Amino acid sequence: HSRLKYTEPVLTMNNTPMGCLVWIAAMLLSGCGWADGANAELKYSSQDMTDITEEEVRAAQQAWGNSIGDIGRVEVAGGDFEARAGAFVDSLYALDFTDVLFKPTMAERIPFRTTRSGIVSYFVANAPAAFPEDVAHGGFARKPWRGVRFEVAGNWLGPGAALSMGHYIFTDMNDTEHIAEFSMAYVRDISKRLRIALHHSSFPFCGEEFVSSRSCNLP
């Protein structure tokens, strides 16, 4: 069951970009629960709500890309790639303290993943009964990938939360680059690490259809 609990809000927020981001951070870090009474207090009020920096976002994205490559390398070496994928999801996604919303690039039948098992399955296809489509493409991180780099179009930085969007480019073992588009929402955990609370990924739009990661030329 979702941990989202909507009750009547008792806090007000001005309608400004920073005000909206503070509201997003508060909702994520509190599990979207609001206390009752005139003097409402957010859950997890001890959370570090200092402004997130671009350096923190870059480090989180580098850790994500390194992990994607590492999962494939572990499998090629005969190691426990499923355990590596589990550690990747547990360390970089905020599943242990808030709801996580993940929309993978190549997921059609079950396009929205909100559980740990669904997220891990997309990367390593280890749950064929529940997510058979992941088996069809072999588990995204098992390709394997030689490297991942982020080309950020823009970041939105605020107290305890940040948004980032742009392209990420995946280089396969033949040095062919595959491009996808991402949007991510980060929250800072109690250990001051950035964790993903929302991750949307899609292929670029080309002409009249959404295409694969192969390059295309718009008409």
N, C-alpha and C positions, 0 to 999 in steps of 0.2 A: 504494500500500500504506500502511496505517496506520503511524504512527510509535510506536504504543503497544507497549511491550515489557515484558511482565510477567515479572519474575524474583523469586526468593524475597526478600521484604523482610527487611532486617537492622535496620531502625529500628523502634522501638516508639513508640506515641503513646497518651497516656492518653485515656480515653473521656469527654472533656468537649467542649462546643461549640467552645471555642477550640482544643482539641487537634485536633478534626476539621477545622477550617478550616485550621490549619497544615498538616495532612496533605494537604488538597485543594490548597493553594498549592504545596506541595513536589512533588506528583505532576504538576501542570500545568506548572510551570516547569522540571521536569526531563525533560519528555517521557515521564513515567511510567517512567523507567529508574532502577534503583538500582544503585549500585556494589557490587562484591563485597567481602567481608572484614569483619572485626569493626568497623573504623573507617570505615564507609561515608561517602562524600561525595556529595552531590547534584550532578548536572550543573548548570551555570549558577549555581554557588555565589556568584558576584559579583552576582547579582540583588538589587535593592533590596527587602528584606523588612520594611521599616518598615510600620506599620499604615496601611492605606488609610483615608481620611477620607470623610465624607459629601459634602464639597465636591467631592472628586475624582469621586465617583459621579455627582453632579448634573451636573458639567461633561461627563462622558462621555456621559450621556444627552442633554444638550442638543446636543452635537456630532452624535450619532446622528440626532436629530430634525431638526436643521438640514440635515443631508446628505440625508435623505429628501425634504425640500421642495426642495432645490437641484437634485436630479437631474431632477425634473419641470420646474423652471424652465429648466434648460439645454436640455431637449428642446423646450419651447415656443418658446424663442428661436432654435431651429435649430442648437444646438450639439451637441457630441459627448457625449451623455448616457451612452453606454456607457463611455467613458473616465472620466467623472465617477463612475459607479457602481463602476468598478474601483478608483479612488482611494479611494472611501468604504470599500469592503471591505478594501482593503490597509491603510488607516490605522486602522480601528476594530476589526477582527477580528484575532485573534492567529495568523493562519495561518503567519506566517514563523518562529514559534518554538515552537508547540505544536499539537496537534490541536484543531480547532474543531468543535463539535457544534451544528448549527442545525436546529431544527424549525420551519418557517414556518407561518403561520396557514392559508393556503389552498393546501395541497399534499396531494394524496390519493394519487396513483400513486407518487410518490417523496417521501414525507413527511420523510425525514431527509437533510439535506445536510451532507456532510463535506468537500467540496472547494471550492476557490475558484470554479470554473466553476458549480457548483450553487448557490452562495450568490448570485453575481452574477446568474445567470439568474433567480432568484426576483424580484429587484428590477427587472430591465429586459427579461426575456424575450428574451435574445439568443442562446439555444442551443436552437432549436426541435426539432432532431433528438433531442437528449438529454433535454430537459425540455419536451415539448409542452404539458403542462398549464399551464406558466407563460405560454405564448402565449394560452391560453384566457382568462386573466384580465388579460392585457395588460401584465404586469410591474407589481408592486405600486407601485413608486416613480414610475411613469409616469402615474399617475391624472390630473392631478398633485394634490399636497396643498398646501394653503395653510399649514398649520402642524401641529406635533406637540407635545403636552405629556404629561409623565409624572406620574401620581399614584401615588406609591410607598406600598405597604402596609408594607414593612419592608426594612431593609438588615441584612446581616450582615458586619461589617467585621473584617478581620484582617491579619496580616503578609503583604503581597504579593498578597493575593487578597480579593475581596469578592463577596457574593451580593446580588441585589436582585430584588424582585418587586412587582407591582402592576398597574395599568391604564396603558395609553397610549392617548391619544385623538387621532385623526387628523381634522383639519378639511379638508373638500374645498373646491373653489372656489365652491360654493354655500353655504358656511358651515354645512354639515351635519356633525355630529360622528359619528365611527365609533369604537366602543370595542373594544379587544382586551386580552388579559391577557398579561403577559410574566413570564418569569424569566430572569435573566442572571447569569452568573458572569464576573467580571472578574479579570484578572491585570495586574500592572504590568510594563511592558517595560523594557528596559535604558535607555531614554530617559526613564523615570519617567512614561510615559503609560499610562492604563488601556486595556486591549484586551479584547475579548469572546472568551471561550473556550467558553462555552455560551450559547445563546439559544433559549429555547422560547417560542412564541407560540400563542395559541389564542383562539377566540371565547368570550364568556361562556356559561355554562350557563343554560338557561331552561326550567324544567319538565322534560320528559322527553327533550329533545334539545339538541344543541349548535346554536346559531343563528348567524346572520350578525352583523355589527357593529351592526345596528339595535337600538335599545333594546327591552327586553321586560320584562314584569311577571311575577314569579314568582307561582304560585298560592298 
